[in-house]
């Protein structure tokens, strides 16, 4: 199956949306490993102990993945994943 991915800020690996190929029924965790597997530093900032870090918001089809199972969220063909860094300031 194919899903579309878009990373913003320091999570951008390419401009705009791009497609990745995943095994049918893959979880969001698998997609994140596919996206950042070659960059262990970023991967460990995104997934901490197999849980999506509080440093980022991961949207699946525009909905916060924390509302649908977090890293265990099941993906389907055509889904869109958006990775948004959380910006703090003061």
Secondary structure, DSSP 8 states (H G I E B T S, - for coil): -EEEEEE-GGG-SSSS-EEEE--TT-BHHHHHHHHHTT-HHHHHHHEETTEE-TTEEEEETTEEGGGTTGGG-B--TT-EEEEEE-----
